[in-house]
């Protein structure tokens, strides 16, 4: 695994406000305002180091928190929030560590709450991992400069999220250091379970035991699937071929399920009870991974939420997630 370099960042769409080498800029990032960040909707200019940071969509708030900056507001958690306080456990722990109270939580059940974002009076809005529409971006930009995704909605991986959002804070050097620390944790966890290396894994989006006519899956563009590679797993050729540009999910008819016979490990949400109807289904049962019981059912535990890797969740569930994958990998052998 490689730490983000200047050439990597360029691919993410990050442009510096000056032409100085990346290494020099990173050493003195805070002094290099204005900063320009290119993304899917154009270019955002941040004139000075922001003091009030707001974030929208999933997990963008974890970047400033990981860097010791408490946002003035961010999206409330709606999935995996067992106690209903709007915070995922790793976020709660970080706020306590920083001695901070819970900031304003934006209700995004029906989309971005623009009024609540505006009321938080931010200097910058971080949304590097999101599904912003052009209209969303335009409206948010009337409130404060917006850091949007580089190319496609919901396709920004955790490294890109850190790179872009930390740049928006004027903390690129700190963001690079965070990436290096997380990569070391991932490498250590994967090294404890060499049986998962080079196994081919597929992440199914949703299973409905009453209707198994379609196989819905996350494509190679999705962050969950990209995380497999971090752990030493591989994307099957079948998934790569079924991946369309710009799409983070796809589906095929169950009648074509044999095209996924190159899958070693099958990962999905849901409880182990879902496995029984899969094993008796005349089509699904023919999938090699299902026949071998090489299935990771994430259930309702925190791993299910953190399988979509984010800056704070990775460390929180890494060992548990890798252990679950390793158990499935042993069955696949």
N, C-alpha and C positions, 0 to 999 in steps of 0.2 A: 504494500500500500504506500502511496506517495502523499506527502504533505503538499498542500496547494502551493503551486509556484506561480510566478507572474503569467506564464503562458497559459496555465490552467485557468487562472482568474479571467484572462482575456476571453477564453471560451465561454465563461459564465456571463460575459457582457459587462465586466467591471472595467471602467476606464478611469485613470487617474486625472486629476485636474492639471497636473504638470507632466512633463515628459521625463522626469527623473526616473532612474532605475527603481524597480519595485523594492529591492533590498533597502535602499536609502529611504524610500517613502515609508516602508513598514517600520523603520526604526524611529521615525518621528511623525507618525501618522496624524497626531493631534494638531500639528502645526500646518497641515497641508490643506486647509480649507481655502476656497470652496472645493468640494468634492463632487464629481460627476459620476453617476451610475447609469449605465445603459441597461435597458430591460425591454420586455416585449411591447411596451406602450410608448417607448421613446427614451428620453434622457431626463433624469432627475438631478437637480443641482441642490446641494446642501451647503449653504453659505458659511455656517459656523457650527461649532460642536453643539449638538442638541442637548438641552437640559431636561426637557420633558418628552418622554418617549412613549408612544402608544403603538400597539400592534393589533392586527386583525387576523382572522382565520386561525388555522391550526398551528400551535406550537411556536410561532414566531417570537413570542414573549420569552421563550426559554433561552434565546441567545443573549439578550441583555442581562437576564437573571444570572446566567452562567458566568457573565463577565462582571457581576457585582452591581449592575444597574437595575433598579426597580422601576418598571414602567408605571406610568400614571393610569394606564388602563389596558386591558387585553380581553380577548374572547373567553367567555366562560366555557368550561368543559361540559360537554353534553354526552360524551361516551366514556365509560370507565370511571365516572365520578360516583363511587359507591355511596358516599355520605351526603351527596347533593349540595356541597358547598361551592360548586363551580370550579374546584381546583383538583387537578390530578395529584396523586400522593407525592411525586417527586417535585412538583411545583410547591406544594405546601411545605415540604422539608426545606427547600431552598429559601423560601420567604422567612421561615423561622431562623435559618442559619444567618440570614442577612439582618435579622431583627426588624423585619418590615411587616406592616399590616397589609391585609389584602387590598390591592388597588381596586379601582372601578372595574367591574366585570361586564363586558358587553354581551348582550343576549343576541346571538346570531342564529337563533332557531328559524327565523324567517329571512335570513340574509343579514348583511352588515347593518348595524344600528348606527347610521351616520350621525344622528343627533347626539348619541352618547359619546361617540368618538370626538365630535366637535366640543362637547362639554368638558372633555378631559384636557382641552387646550394644549395639544401636543406641538412640539417643534419638528417632529418627524414621525412618520407612520411606517412601520416595518411590515411587509407582506411578501417577503421573498418566497415563502411557501404558501400558496393560496390558489384560489380559482377566480381571481378578480376578472370581471368583465371590463370592457372599455368604459362603460357607464360608471361602474364602481370606482375605477381608477380616476376618472374625471371628477367625480364628486368628492372623493377623498383628497384629491390634489387641491381642491378649493379650501381645505382645512389646513393642510401642511404638506411638505414634500413627501412623496411616497416611494418606498423601495419595493418594486414589484418583482415578479418572477422573470427569469432571463428569457425563457422561450415559450414553454407550454404550461397551462394550468396544472397544478398538483404534480408536477414532474421534477421539482427542485429537490435534490437529495440533501442529506443533512450537512454535508460539507459546503455545498453551494449556499444553503440557508445561513450557515455561520459566516461564510465569506461575505455575502452581500449585506446581511443585516449588521455585521460588525463594521463593515465599511460605512454604512449609514450612520453609525454611532461615532465614526472617527476612531475606531479601535481595531483596525485591521491586524496589527501586530498581535494584539491580545486574542483575536479570533484565530489567527494561525496557530498560536500556542495552544488554544483550546482543542483545535483539530488534532494536533500532535498528541495531546494527552489522551483523547478519546481513541485514537488509532492504536496507541500502546495498550489500552485496556482491552480493545477488541482482539488484538493479536495475542495477548496473554490468555484470554478466555478460549479462543479457538485452538491454541496450542495444547490445551488440556484435553481436547477431544479431537484427535487427529482423524477419527473415523468419519467425520463429516466432510473432510477435504475432498473436493472434486465430485461429491455427490450432486446429482442434478435435482433441483427442487422447483416446485411449482406452487404458487400461492393462489388458492381459489377464493373468490370474493365472498360468495354466499352459497349456502346449501339449503335447499328446501326439499326435505324428504318426500313431500307430497307431489313434487314436480321436478324430476331429474332429467327433463327433456333437453336442458341446456347446461353447458359447462361454462360458467362465468369465472374469469380469472383476471389477475393483475398482470399487465404486460411488462416487458423488460424496461419500459419507461418509468414504472412506478417505484417509489422509494422503498417499499417493502421488498421488492425483488432485487433492487440494487444492493440492498443490505445483505442479501445472500452472498454476493460476491465478496463483501467485506469479511465475511465469516469463512471464506474458502470454498463455498458452494458454487455451483454453476447453474446458469439458465439452460434448460434443455433446448435442443435445436427446434423442437416443435413449438415452444413458446416464442422463441426468437422469430420464427417464420410467421407466427400468428400475430405478431406485434406490428401495429400500424403507426406510422409517424404521428406524434402529437397525442396519442391516446394512452391513458394509463390503465384502461381496462378493456377487456374484449370478451367475446362469447362465441362458442361454436355449438352446433347440434350434438347431442349425446350420441347420435348415430356415427359421428366422426371421432368418438372418444379414443379409438385405437391409435390416432395420430399422437397421443400422449403416452404411448408405451415406453418412451425413453425417459420418463420421469421416475426418479428413485424415491423422492420424498414429496409428500403431498401435505401442504400446510393450509389450514383454513380456520375460520372462526367457528364457534359452536362447541358443543359438549360431546364427549365420547359416545353418547346415545345415538348421535347421528350416523355413526359408523355402521351400525347394524343394517339400516335400509340401503346403504351404499353397497354393502357386501352381498346383499340379496338381489339388487337390481341387475337385470340381465345385461345391461350395457356398462354401467359404472363399475360393476364387479370385475370387468375385464381389464380395468386399468391396473397396470403392474403394481404401482405403489399401494393401491387399495387391497389387491390380492395378498400382498406381503404384510399388510397391517403397518406399513411404513408411513403412518399418518400422524401429524401433529394437530391435535384439536386444541385450539387456544382457549376455548371456554370463555368464562367471564372474568378471569383473573387479570391482574395488571399487565401480564405479558401480552394479552390480546390487544391492549391499547398501545403498548410500546413496541409491538412488532413493526409498527410504522415508526422508524427510528428518529428520535429528536435529541437535541443536545443534552438534555437532562435525563431523559428516559433510558438512554442506552446504558449508562452505568447502573441505573437502578434495577434493571431486569436482565442484564446481559448474561450472567451466569445461569439463571433459570432457563432462559430462552435457548441458549446453546446446549444445555443438558437435554432439553426436550427434543431438539434436532438430532442430537447424538443418539438418543434412544431409538428414534425412527431410522437413523442411518444404520444402526446395527441390524435392524430387521430387514433392511434393504440389501444386506450383503448376501 
